[in-house]
Amino acid sequence: MGRTDKKFCSDYCRNSFHNRSNKESSAMIRKVNKILAMNYRILEKLNPEEKTSVPRKKLEQEGFNFEYFTSNYITKTGNQYFFVYDQGYLKLENEFYALVKKKI
């Protein structure tokens, strides 16, 4: 049924083939997205007022991974904010972090 030069017997077979062949390359993307989602949930949970400060230890206890973020912003004074989508953080003195929410 269908074209004589078709490569797959059905849409299911075609999708299964492509899912298997893309599994390795998309595994890293899924891993990073999972970490970003967790970081976002942690920042959202600890920052319900859209601006607060928390100790680094609290972020680490929640499972926050400081190596993964989506963007950064350097202010005119040289402070560097790191953002996970619209939730951000800034390192303060004494191992504290200011948590902020970017207005979109």
Secondary structure, DSSP 8 states (H G I E B T S, - for coil): ---TT-S-SSHHHHHHHHHHHHHHHHHHHHHHHHHHHHHHHHHHHH-TTSEEEEEHHHHHHHT--TT--SEEEE-TTS-EEEEETTEEEEE-STTEEEEEE---
